[in-house]
């Protein structure tokens, strides 16, 4: 057919647009390998970090949803669980938890609502410190609370013998903290700057006073102490560290406190106000102390003054939230490591500022997240599993199953915000695309937020673990496929979203339910955005 003048030849390829400018573009958000970060401004956002990371656990590749929790025990007195501590010697491993009035063996308690009877009753305080000392073939769990006589557990029974005697008016019930240094037990006395110590390898007997009133210039009282070595363990450079309520740190080297020439003061240093006598952990060759300024490495106190310590604080990424919680509580914090998962759980008293929250640290990469819905006062582990004490006398196992005591819970992630084009150029997000790694396909809601907005939507569609998957402790024998190919797969979701602003962020929410723990990890995401004019 001849082409008529002034006409464009027709074809079956449809309408053709020549030179039309692209109206939208994708913005990529890496997987949240940086964990939760709350200390950035709009001009210094960190790609690969999260503004919200709730009920996810930080990993080396991003984050994975936590497991649920189940009630495992109930203290007979019904008081809040205040402390958790463990005895381990040979093949014997036992978990104890304490209320203000009693100590309970929660190794294998009766299932609630049946209550567990107290191992030790008639106590006057639940804030216990515990350490283990092995002597002459017997390993003792040494426990002190500053209100009752020291309690010793030998693997089968509790006792207060052998007693500790003092040359002054001090009594055993005034000892509120203790630790082992070069096979010698050290103790701190309530409300004073006096420490006490026993003979080498002694469990009881005469205690000698070691006054630090002339060393701690800021006053207060001794709060906690520990042994620390620059050699990542007990060795020639092992040092004895005393910490006061005012954040003064006195470091001694030597082995015999009765000899001034042998037990020498190496220095007195200043850190932030410590947040509890049990608010520290060993991490590799260092000690991390929870203070009002952050989670401070003791190795850094020799090199920096207090003002500069916050710059090297392990909690620097969540400093805003950390300081809010520290100012709201003042003390009573506890830290516990879960070695099998390389995680540290930071619990603090319930308050009206930072409510229903546990901070979680991955010690391998220093990344953070938060856990809610557990109301945990303290944590410990038993045979590789995680347990925590909560209100009303309940002991829970954590990170197990798919629900919190048969109730669903939601995990939320929101990336740090990013400009879609030039900074200050308005943009509108219209579609989100996010990838996940999981054993079974989850149900996910994607959303977008603009600028400083961090709100998380609700999502009622429940994801459940699949009993036919090959996941250990989820798949059922004679039901699951144990072929080695039903491993974690990659799933992606595209959903319409709506957000407009100078900076945009993408997020997801997953609701966990069912009997089985989910295995879901968040991967990278993109937002499809339209760029508008520059904002005024």
Buried (B, 14 or more C-beta within 10 A) or exposed (E): EEEEEEEEEEEEEEEEEEEEEEEBBEBEBBBBBBBBBBBBEBEEBBEBBBBBBBBBBBBEBBBBBBBBBBBBBBBBBEBBBBBBBBBBBEEEBBBBBBBBBBBBBBBEBEEBEEBBEBBBEEBEBBBBBBBBBEEEEEBBBBBBBBBBBBBBBBBEEBBBEEEBEBEEEBEBBBBBBBBBBEBBBBBBBBEBBBBBBBBEEBBBEEBEBBEBEEBBEEEBBBBBBBBBBBEEEBEEEBBBBBBBBBBBBBBBBBBEBEEEEEBEEBEBBBBBBBBBBBBBBBBEEBBBBBBBBBBBBBBBBEEBEBEEBBEBBBBBBBBEBBBBBBEBBBBBBBBBBBEEBBBBBBBBBBBEEBEEBBBBBBBEBBBBBBBBBBBBBBBBBBEEBBBBBBEEBBBBBBBBBBBBBEEBBBBBBBBBBBBBBEEEBBBBBBBBBBBBBBBBEBBBBBBBBBBEBBEBEEBEEBBBBBBEBBBEEBBEEEEBEEEEEBEBEEBEBEBEBEBBBBBBBBBBBBBBBBEBBBBBBBBBBBBBBBBEEEEE
